Amino acid sequence: MTDVELIKFAVSAREMSYSPYSNFKVGAALLTKSGKVFTGCNVENAGFTPTNCAERTAVFKAVSEGEREFSAIAIVAGKGDNLNDLCAPCGVCRQVLSEFCDGDFRVIMGTPDNIKVVTLSEILPYSFNKNDLK
Protein backbone atom coordinates (compact mmCIF):
# COMPACT_ATOMS: atom_id res chain seq x y z
CA MET A 1 0.00 0.00 0.00
CA THR A 2 1.32 3.43 -0.89
CA ASP A 3 1.56 6.34 1.53
CA VAL A 4 -1.03 8.25 -0.51
CA GLU A 5 -3.48 5.33 -0.30
CA LEU A 6 -3.04 5.15 3.47
CA ILE A 7 -3.52 8.92 3.79
CA LYS A 8 -6.76 8.60 1.81
CA PHE A 9 -8.01 5.97 4.29
CA ALA A 10 -7.26 8.48 7.07
CA VAL A 11 -9.12 11.24 5.20
CA SER A 12 -12.18 8.97 5.00
CA ALA A 13 -11.92 8.07 8.69
CA ARG A 14 -11.77 11.77 9.55
CA GLU A 15 -15.32 12.14 8.24
CA MET A 16 -16.55 10.08 11.22
CA SER A 17 -14.95 12.43 13.77
CA TYR A 18 -17.08 13.36 16.76
CA SER A 19 -15.64 16.78 17.56
CA PRO A 20 -18.50 19.11 18.56
CA TYR A 21 -16.35 21.19 20.94
CA SER A 22 -13.15 21.87 19.01
CA ASN A 23 -14.37 21.16 15.46
CA PHE A 24 -10.82 19.78 14.99
CA LYS A 25 -11.37 16.58 13.05
CA VAL A 26 -8.68 13.89 13.03
CA GLY A 27 -8.51 10.66 11.06
CA ALA A 28 -5.95 7.88 11.25
CA ALA A 29 -5.27 4.74 9.24
CA LEU A 30 -3.07 2.05 10.77
CA LEU A 31 -1.42 -0.49 8.46
CA THR A 32 -0.69 -3.88 9.97
CA LYS A 33 2.23 -6.04 8.90
CA SER A 34 -0.35 -8.52 7.57
CA GLY A 35 -1.68 -5.81 5.22
CA LYS A 36 -4.92 -4.94 7.01
CA VAL A 37 -5.92 -1.32 7.59
CA PHE A 38 -7.66 -0.16 10.77
CA THR A 39 -9.04 3.35 10.81
CA GLY A 40 -9.93 5.67 13.66
CA CYS A 41 -11.26 9.12 14.32
CA ASN A 42 -11.12 11.39 17.33
CA VAL A 43 -14.04 11.16 19.75
CA GLU A 44 -14.43 14.19 22.01
CA ASN A 45 -16.17 14.40 25.35
CA ALA A 46 -17.55 17.38 27.24
CA GLY A 47 -15.19 16.47 30.09
CA PHE A 48 -12.23 16.65 27.62
CA THR A 49 -10.10 14.16 29.60
CA PRO A 50 -12.09 11.15 28.31
CA THR A 51 -11.53 12.28 24.70
CA ASN A 52 -9.83 9.64 22.56
CA CYS A 53 -7.53 10.47 19.66
CA ALA A 54 -7.86 8.96 16.19
CA GLU A 55 -4.51 7.20 16.41
CA ARG A 56 -5.40 5.40 19.64
CA THR A 57 -8.83 4.51 18.26
CA ALA A 58 -7.15 2.79 15.30
CA VAL A 59 -4.61 0.99 17.51
CA PHE A 60 -7.25 -0.18 19.98
CA LYS A 61 -9.51 -1.41 17.16
CA ALA A 62 -6.62 -3.39 15.68
CA VAL A 63 -5.57 -4.86 19.02
CA SER A 64 -9.17 -5.79 19.83
CA GLU A 65 -9.23 -7.74 16.54
CA GLY A 66 -6.03 -9.65 17.38
CA GLU A 67 -3.52 -7.56 15.43
CA ARG A 68 -0.33 -6.60 17.29
CA GLU A 69 2.23 -5.92 14.55
CA PHE A 70 2.10 -2.63 12.67
CA SER A 71 4.18 -1.05 9.93
CA ALA A 72 2.77 2.47 9.47
CA ILE A 73 0.11 4.96 10.49
CA ALA A 74 -1.25 7.88 8.47
CA ILE A 75 -2.68 10.91 10.24
CA VAL A 76 -4.71 13.80 8.83
CA ALA A 77 -6.42 16.62 10.70
CA GLY A 78 -7.85 20.09 10.49
CA LYS A 79 -10.65 22.43 11.49
CA GLY A 80 -13.98 21.82 9.82
CA ASP A 81 -13.57 20.80 6.20
CA ASN A 82 -9.96 21.99 5.95
CA LEU A 83 -6.91 19.76 6.21
CA ASN A 84 -3.77 21.00 7.96
CA ASP A 85 -0.50 20.53 6.10
CA LEU A 86 0.75 18.48 9.04
CA CYS A 87 -0.59 17.06 12.28
CA ALA A 88 1.69 14.98 14.45
CA PRO A 89 0.41 12.51 17.05
CA CYS A 90 0.13 13.76 20.63
CA GLY A 91 2.42 12.44 23.35
CA VAL A 92 -0.09 9.89 24.63
CA CYS A 93 -0.57 8.47 21.13
CA ARG A 94 3.20 8.29 20.64
CA GLN A 95 3.48 6.32 23.88
CA VAL A 96 0.70 3.92 22.81
CA LEU A 97 2.40 3.41 19.45
CA SER A 98 5.69 2.66 21.22
CA GLU A 99 3.95 -0.18 23.10
CA PHE A 100 3.43 -2.07 19.85
CA CYS A 101 5.89 -0.60 17.34
CA ASP A 102 9.64 -0.51 16.89
CA GLY A 103 11.57 2.69 16.35
CA ASP A 104 11.49 2.29 12.56
CA PHE A 105 7.67 2.33 12.52
CA ARG A 106 6.56 4.88 9.90
CA VAL A 107 4.41 7.88 10.84
CA ILE A 108 2.85 9.43 7.72
CA MET A 109 1.41 12.92 8.11
CA GLY A 110 -0.02 15.57 5.83
CA THR A 111 -2.46 15.54 2.95
CA PRO A 112 -2.70 13.44 -0.22
CA ASP A 113 -0.74 16.21 -1.98
CA ASN A 114 1.82 16.95 0.74
CA ILE A 115 3.17 14.01 2.74
CA LYS A 116 5.84 13.94 5.43
CA VAL A 117 7.12 10.61 6.75
CA VAL A 118 9.10 10.20 9.98
CA THR A 119 9.92 7.25 12.20
CA LEU A 120 8.58 6.69 15.68
CA SER A 121 12.14 7.06 17.02
CA GLU A 122 12.38 10.50 15.45
CA ILE A 123 9.20 11.78 17.12
CA LEU A 124 9.66 9.88 20.41
CA PRO A 125 13.37 9.73 21.24
CA TYR A 126 14.42 8.05 24.47
CA SER A 127 11.01 6.45 24.87
CA PHE A 128 10.00 4.44 27.91
CA ASN A 129 8.67 1.07 26.76
CA LYS A 130 8.19 -2.56 27.74
CA ASN A 131 11.93 -3.24 27.41
CA ASP A 132 12.53 -0.88 30.35
CA LEU A 133 10.41 -3.13 32.58
CA LYS A 134 12.44 -6.29 31.95
C-alpha positions in Angstrom: 0.0 0.0 0.0 1.3 3.4 -0.9 1.6 6.3 1.5 -1.0 8.2 -0.5 -3.5 5.3 -0.3 -3.0 5.1 3.5 -3.5 8.9 3.8 -6.8 8.6 1.8 -8.0 6.0 4.3 -7.3 8.5 7.1 -9.1 11.2 5.2 -12.2 9.0 5.0 -11.9 8.1 8.7 -11.8 11.8 9.5 -15.3 12.1 8.2 -16.6 10.1 11.2 -15.0 12.4 13.8 -17.1 13.4 16.8 -15.6 16.8 17.6 -18.5 19.1 18.6 -16.4 21.2 20.9 -13.2 21.9 19.0 -14.4 21.2 15.5 -10.8 19.8 15.0 -11.4 16.6 13.0 -8.7 13.9 13.0 -8.5 10.7 11.1 -5.9 7.9 11.2 -5.3 4.7 9.2 -3.1 2.0 10.8 -1.4 -0.5 8.5 -0.7 -3.9 10.0 2.2 -6.0 8.9 -0.4 -8.5 7.6 -1.7 -5.8 5.2 -4.9 -4.9 7.0 -5.9 -1.3 7.6 -7.7 -0.2 10.8 -9.0 3.3 10.8 -9.9 5.7 13.7 -11.3 9.1 14.3 -11.1 11.4 17.3 -14.0 11.2 19.8 -14.4 14.2 22.0 -16.2 14.4 25.4 -17.5 17.4 27.2 -15.2 16.5 30.1 -12.2 16.6 27.6 -10.1 14.2 29.6 -12.1 11.1 28.3 -11.5 12.3 24.7 -9.8 9.6 22.6 -7.5 10.5 19.7 -7.9 9.0 16.2 -4.5 7.2 16.4 -5.4 5.4 19.6 -8.8 4.5 18.3 -7.2 2.8 15.3 -4.6 1.0 17.5 -7.3 -0.2 20.0 -9.5 -1.4 17.2 -6.6 -3.4 15.7 -5.6 -4.9 19.0 -9.2 -5.8 19.8 -9.2 -7.7 16.5 -6.0 -9.6 17.4 -3.5 -7.6 15.4 -0.3 -6.6 17.3 2.2 -5.9 14.5 2.1 -2.6 12.7 4.2 -1.1 9.9 2.8 2.5 9.5 0.1 5.0 10.5 -1.3 7.9 8.5 -2.7 10.9 10.2 -4.7 13.8 8.8 -6.4 16.6 10.7 -7.9 20.1 10.5 -10.7 22.4 11.5 -14.0 21.8 9.8 -13.6 20.8 6.2 -10.0 22.0 5.9 -6.9 19.8 6.2 -3.8 21.0 8.0 -0.5 20.5 6.1 0.8 18.5 9.0 -0.6 17.1 12.3 1.7 15.0 14.5 0.4 12.5 17.1 0.1 13.8 20.6 2.4 12.4 23.4 -0.1 9.9 24.6 -0.6 8.5 21.1 3.2 8.3 20.6 3.5 6.3 23.9 0.7 3.9 22.8 2.4 3.4 19.4 5.7 2.7 21.2 3.9 -0.2 23.1 3.4 -2.1 19.8 5.9 -0.6 17.3 9.6 -0.5 16.9 11.6 2.7 16.3 11.5 2.3 12.6 7.7 2.3 12.5 6.6 4.9 9.9 4.4 7.9 10.8 2.9 9.4 7.7 1.4 12.9 8.1 0.0 15.6 5.8 -2.5 15.5 3.0 -2.7 13.4 -0.2 -0.7 16.2 -2.0 1.8 16.9 0.7 3.2 14.0 2.7 5.8 13.9 5.4 7.1 10.6 6.8 9.1 10.2 10.0 9.9 7.3 12.2 8.6 6.7 15.7 12.1 7.1 17.0 12.4 10.5 15.5 9.2 11.8 17.1 9.7 9.9 20.4 13.4 9.7 21.2 14.4 8.1 24.5 11.0 6.4 24.9 10.0 4.4 27.9 8.7 1.1 26.8 8.2 -2.6 27.7 11.9 -3.2 27.4 12.5 -0.9 30.3 10.4 -3.1 32.6 12.4 -6.3 32.0 
